[in-house]
Amino acid sequence: MSGGGGVLGAGSSYHRFVHSAMEQTRLRTALAPHPSQEKFKCIKANDDSTVFGALSFSAPKVRLLRSLTIEKENSVQVLDFAAFSEPEYDLPIFCANAFTSPVQSIVVLDLNPLYDITLYKDYKEKYFRNLMPLIQKYSELLPWGGKITSESLRFFSPVVIWSIFEPTEQNHHVLYSALMDYYKVWLELADQAIKENDASKIAHNREAQHRYLTWRAEKDPGYPLLKKLIGESHAKDLVTEFLFEGVNSLGSKSFLDYFPEYARDDGTVNKKRSMIGKSFETRPWDADGEFIGGDDAG
Ligand code: BLA
């Protein structure tokens, strides 16, 4: 029950996840080190008690598979693990983010859809129709975390696990199991993915991924902590060249091209995370993955 013990439990479960996820990946595909690996393998924090772990690879069909862990003994534990396909595939983005302090763990685990599934029904059919049992399995054990930055919902799927819970061994055991279940599903989808040949569809996939990277590189909730731990310029490098690598190469549109509602009168980006505010007190999808939270926004 003690907070410290819980935090240690969280750290070991994040490392165990990264280790097992890499093992599962190697069983299915050939990983090559990503160019960003060399530069970021030894990130040094401002204080000696914080340890960073960074890994990045590419593989057939996979443009970037990267993992960041941060551990500060008896204080915080962070996991940021993501996988992005090559633009020739419209695969969802594997997204596992967890921030654990002595009092709580904040978790987002999802197969982030490349396309807004309320608009792209066929995309939803293709990927999410069959995945709904995943969320039925976890929605009680890892309950909806309450109000959330409204803009974030656009990047989430109906199987998203958004949860805030006490960092106990037991809860982290469940989280580990969910992380592995979701990652194995992503690996299976990657296995089955068929290469797109239509240039306009490939361009569409590329832009959708770039829009996602642009959002997260600018508005990720982890950024203030990264700045505190390694300083502003290193944090910026980590975000643009490692965590969301591709933001400066996959497309040329700017944050404000994609998200003009953040424009200030002087043409700069509004620093607020959200223009709409937080909403969605309860899970805004039903058991069939239909969005039911529409009226709640705003
Ligand atoms: C909080 N992290 C949050 C919250 C979300 C996310 C939704 C709750 C606050 C909010 O509603 O904005 C995560 N948001 C996401 C993700 C997406 C998104 C994954 O839009 C994807 C599209 N979190 C990390 C890392 C750190 C981290 C790497 O993933 C630290 C290095 C920290 N997250 C962190 C902290 C909070 C948080 C400190 C609580 C403080 C806050 O809300 O700003």
Boltz pocket constraint, residues with backbone or C-beta under 6 A from the ligand:
constraints:
  - pocket:
      binder: B
      contacts: [[A, 70], [A, 78], [A, 79], [A, 80], [A, 95], [A, 97], [A, 98], [A, 99], [A, 106], [A, 108], [A, 147], [A, 148], [A, 149], [A, 151], [A, 152], [A, 153], [A, 155], [A, 216], [A, 221], [A, 222], [A, 223], [A, 225], [A, 226], [A, 273], [A, 278]]
      max_distance: 6.0
